[in-house]
Amino acid sequence: MNKLPSLLVSLGLIVGDVIAGTVVEEGYGEYRFGLNETKANACAIALEEAKRAALRKTFGEIVIQSRDSVCGDSVLSNTGNTCEIYERGFASINTKGFISSYEPYDPEFAVAQGYEVCRVKTKFTITKFNGSSDATFEILDFKLSSGSLVRETDKPQLVIKSNRRAYHYVYYWAPDDDPENYYLLYPNPHDPQNEPSSTLYVPSSNKLVNYTIGPTLPKGKLNSYEFLFLLSSKTRLDPPQIISKKNYQLWLFDLDRSQWTQQKLNYQVVKGESL
């Protein structure tokens, strides 16, 4: 997805130490890997699985049970298992809380059924978001009109539906281009959000100029994987235009939990003409 040049504004976000509402849970994860995968990447995946295990203990299975894969064989052949690292970490993001820190650990290695296995076990500090969620406030739909497989020539719309009027904010993450930061895709200087809505298409009918959110592939890549966050709020927010992964969670921590809800979307970008 192309980032609008006018959105590329640096942000210095200073957030105090998070203390209240934290629990410590032990998590264990392992990943079996082959000759074409590095130990470092295998252990990074095992760490993400350990995080997910700790989050399950705290919030229950339903919070992180789904992981719709965009890491097909063609993606993995071009990216190695970095796709798995990002996708598994993305699946752990939820509306209940987040991992704010974890204790140092030494990965363990073993051999099982002809494969090497990396095993990670450590303790995680999990921070719960402030307040309680509003069970009556839901996102009903969040998707790309083109589906989860997007070609370079596509010009999809984002479809957003909620069960009540809300302000909607969409963040874009392309780890192939920038693994550390999220970018505000909507609203933007070309497409302001003047009022809350329960059904929204982006680009919207309020856009000031015509623009597209067409996908772009990193140089030399035949395919890529990208991720979107939808933050829907009962009240208008002042969202940062660029924010790091950690500061995104800390920003949500500072918001009243009863006022917002969140949903995620992942998709694959490939070369080729639209069907």
N, C-alpha and C positions, 0 to 999 in steps of 0.2 A: 504494500500500500504506500502510495507516495506521501511524503510528509510535506505539508505546505511550508514554503520558505518563511512566511511570516510567523509561523509557530515556533521557529527555532530561537527561542529566547531563553537564556540561561536563568536558572532559578537557584537561589540560595535559601534552603528551607532549614530553619533551626528548630528542632523539637527537643523538649526536655526529656530526661530519663523516664522511661515507663516503669512504674513500680506497682501500682494498684492493679488488681485483677490478673495476677500471674500465677501459673502453676508450673511445677517441674515434673516432667514425665520422661521415662526411659523409652527409647525407641530402638528397634533392631531392623536392619534391612540388609538384603544380599542381592547380588546380581551375578549371573553366570555369563561369561564372555568367552569369545573365540579368539583366534589368532589375529584377526583384522581389527580388533578393538584394543585400545590401550588400557593398562591397569588404572591410570588416573581417571579416565572417563568411566570405567566400570565402577570404580569406588565412588565417583560423583553420583552415579545413578543409585548405588546402594545407600548413600547418604540421603537422597531424596526419599527413598522407600522408608528409611528409618524415621524421617520427619513425618511422613504420612502415618506411620504406625503410632507415633506419639500423639498426633492430632486425633486419630481415631479413639485413643484412650480418653482423651479430654472431651471431645465433642460428639463421638459416636460415628458409626460407619456412614450414615447418610450424608454427612457433610462433604466427604471426599470420595464417595464410592464410584463416581463416573469419571472416566478418562477416555473421551472419544479420540481415537488415535488419528493423527495426520502423518505419522512416521511410517509410511509404506516402504517397501523394498527399494524403490527408485530414489526416495529421499535419503534413506540410510546409505545407499551406495555413493551418494554425493557428499554427505555430511558426516559419515561415521555415526557413532552413537550420541553425538551432541544433541541430535533431535530428541532422543529419549531423555536426556538430562533436562532439557527445557520443558518438554511436555509433562514429565512427571512432576517437576516443580510447579508448573502451571496448574496441574490438577489439584495441588494441595491448597491453593488459594481459595478461601471460603468466606462466608459472611459471619462467622462466629469469632474468629481470632486468628492469630498468626504466631509463628516462631520468631522470637526477638533475639535469641542467642542460644548457643549450645556449648557443651564442654568439649575440650580437645579430646581427640580419640586417635587410636592407632588401628588402621584397618587390618583385618586378618585375611589370609589367603588360603584356599584349599583347592583340591581337585575333586570333581564329582562328575561321573559319567562322561569322562573325557574332556570336560571343560574346566577352566579355572573359575573360581568363585571368589568374589570380594565380599567380605562381611563387615558391616559397620554397626557398632552399638555404642550409644552415648546418651547423655541426659540433655533434654531440651527445655528451655524456658518458653512457655507458651503464654502469650498475652491475649486476654479476652477483650473484645471491643467494649467500649463504655455503654452501659445501659442495656435494655432489652429490645429485641427487634419487634416490629409490628407485624403480626402474623396475617393481618388483613391487607397488607401492602405487598403486591407481587408483580414481578415482571412476567408477562404471559408469553412473550416471543422476542427473540433477539437472533437475527439471522442475516446472512447476505442473500440477496435475490438470486445470485448465481449459484448458490449452494456452497458446499465445503471444498470443492475443487474449482479454483479460479484460474483462468488463463490470462496471460499478459494483455490480451486484447479486450478482455471483459471490462465493462464499466458498471459494476454492480451498485445497487442501492443497499443501504442498511435498513432493515425493517425492525422497528422497536414498538412493542405494545405493552402497556401496563394496565392493571385493573383500576387505576385512578390517575387523575392528571398529576404529572410530575415533571420535574426538570431532569433531562437526560444528558449525561456526560459520557463520552466514549473515548477510551484510551487505547492506543495502538502500541504493540510491542513486536519488534522484528529482531530477534536475537542474532540473526545472521549479519545484520547491519550494526546493531547496538544492543548487546546483551544486558546492559546495566540500566537502561532508562526506558520509561514509558512516555509517549507523546500524546497530547490531547488532539484528537482527530475532529471531534465535534463537542461544543460549538467552536467556531473559528472566525477570523475576521471577515471571511467571505460568506459566512453562514451563521448569523447570530441566532440565539434562542431567546425570543422575546416574551414567551409565556409558557406555562406548563401545558403538557399534552398527554393524552393516553395512547395516541397512535402517532408515530413519527417516522418519516422516511428521510434518509440522509444520502445525498444532498437534499435539502428540504425545500419546501415551497417558499420559504422566506429568504432564500439565498440572494445576495446582492449582485453576484456575478455568477455566470455558469462555471462550474468546475467539476472534476470527477475525482473519485477516490480509487481510480484504477490501480491495479497492482503493478509492482516493479520487482524484477529479480535482481539479486546481487550480481555483480559482474562475474562472468564465467560460470554461473550456476544455471542448471537446467530446471531446477525446482527449488522451492524454499517452503518454510512454514512460518506462519504469522499468527498472532493472538490479539484478541480484542477484549477489553473490559467495558461493561456498561454499568455505570453508577447512576441509579435513579434516586432522586431526592424530592421530598415533599416541599422543601424550601430551596430557593436559589442559592447556589454555592459560588465561590470564587476559586475555580479550580486552577492549579498550577499548570502551565503549558508543557513543561518538561519536568519529570520527577523520577528519582531513582526508585528501584524496586522497594528498598527498605523504607524510604520516606513516603512512598505511596501508602503503605500499611500504617505508618505513624500518622499520616494525614487523616486516614479513616478513623484512627483511634481518637482523634481530637473532635470528631463529629458526634452528634447525638445519634446513637444507634437506632432509636425509634423513628428517625427521619429518613433513613436511606436503606436501600437494598442493592444487591449487585448480582450480575450474571456475566458469564464468560463465553467466548466463542473462539474456536481455533479452526484454521483452514490451511489448505496447501495451495501454493502458487506454482503453476507449471507453464512451460513454454507452449506455444501453439495457438491456433486460431480458435475463436469461439465456435461451438457446435451449432 
